[in-house]
C-alpha cells in the first residue's frame, strides 16, 4: 500500500513538473520571439521572460534534486553533489523571488494612484529601471548564494570532524547547524523581497477592490467590461499572493521539518513545495493579453491540423 502511494505521488509530481516545463517554456519562447521581432520588450515582458527562464531552470534542477535525494539518502548531506545542487538551487530560488517582487511592484506603480511626489517620481522612472533591477537582483542573488555556499562548506567540514567524534549523527548535526545559522540568514535575505512584494500586492488589491466597488455602484456603466477586467486581475493577484506565500513558507519549513525519502509523504511534500513554480505560470499566461492570444492561435492551429 505504501509503495503504491509513493508511486502515485511521485507520478503526480513528475506530471506537475512536465506541466510547469510546458508553461514556463511557452512564456520564454513566446517573449523571446517577440523581442527578436521588435527589438525590444515591455518592462513587464522583461520580468516575465526572466521569471520564466529562471523557473524553467529551477524546475529542471528541482526534478534532479528530488530524484537524486530519493535514491541517495545515505550520507546525502556529505555528498559533493548535494552541495552543488544546493548552490544552484539557492541562486535560482533567490532570483525568482526578486523577479516576482519586481513584477508586483511594476503593476503597483502602474495601477495605484497616489499623489505623493515620491510615488509619482517612482511611477515615471520605474519602467526604465526594470532592466537594471533585474541585473541587480541576479548579482545580489549570486553574492548571497556564494555566501551560503561558503557556510555550507564550513558545515561540511564540521560534519567531517564531528563524524569522527561520534557524539551525534550526521543528520542531527547538519539540521542543528542549518536551523541555528544558515536558515536565519536565508530568511533575513528573503524577507526583503517578500516584504516589498507584500506591500505592493496589498496596495494593488486594495486599489482594484475600491475601483471595482465604485463601478458596481452604477450597473449601467458602459465600462462594465472594464469591471470584469479588474475582477479578473484581482483574482489573479490573490492567487499570486497565496502561491508566493506558499513558496516562502515551504522554504522556512524545510529548515525545521526533515522528511526523509523513505517516508510516504516525501513526494506529497515535494508537490506542495513546487506547486507555486508549476501553477503560477498558467496564471501569468491567463492574465497577459499577448500570451493568451498566442495560446488561442496555437489551439486554433492544432484544431485545424487535427481536423485536416
C-alpha positions, 0 to 999 in steps of 0.5 A: 500500500505504501509503495503504491502511494509513493508511486502515485505521488511521485507520478503526480509530481513528475506530471506537475513538473512536465506541466510547469516545463510546458508553461514556463517554456511557452512564456520564454519562447513566446517573449523571446520571439517577440523581442527578436521581432521588435527589438525590444520588450515591455518592462513587464515582458522583461520580468516575465521572460526572466521569471520564466527562464529562471523557473524553467531552470529551477524546475529542471534542477528541482526534478534532479534534486528530488530524484537524486535525494530519493535514491541517495539518502545515505550520507546525502548531506556529505555528498559533493553533489548535494552541495552543488545542487544546493548552490544552484538551487539557492541562486535560482530560488533567490532570483525568482523571488526578486523577479516576482517582487519586481513584477508586483511592484511594476503593476503597483506603480502602474495601477495605484494612484497616489499623489505623493511626489515620491510615488509619482517620481517612482511611477515615471522612472520605474519602467526604465529601471526594470532592466537594471533591477533585474541585473541587480537582483541576479548579482545580489542573488549570486553574492548571497548564494556564494555566501551560503555556499561558503557556510555550507562548506564550513558545515561540511567540514564540521560534519567531517570532524564531528563524524569522527567524534561520534557524539551525534549523527550526521543528520542531527548535526547538519539540521542543528547547524542549518536551523541555528545559522544558515536558515536565519540568514536565508530568511533575513535575505528573503524577507526583503523581497517578500516584504516589498512584494507584500506591500505592493500586492496589498496596495494593488488589491486594495486599489482594484477592490475600491475601483471595482466597488465604485463601478458596481455602484452604477450597473449601467456603466458602459465600462462594465467590461472594464469591471470584469477586467479588474475582477479578473486581475484581482483574482489573479493577484490573490492567487499570486499572493497565496502561491508566493506565500506558499513558496516562502513558507515551504522554504522556512519549513524545510529548515525545521521539518526533515522528511526523509525519502523513505517516508510516504509523504516525501513526494506529497511534500515535494508537490506542495513545495513546487506547486507555486513554480508549476501553477503560477505560470498558467496564471501569468499566461491567463492574465497577459493579453499577448500570451493568451492570444498566442495560446488561442492561435496555437489551439486554433492551429492544432484544431485545424491540423487535427481536423485536416 
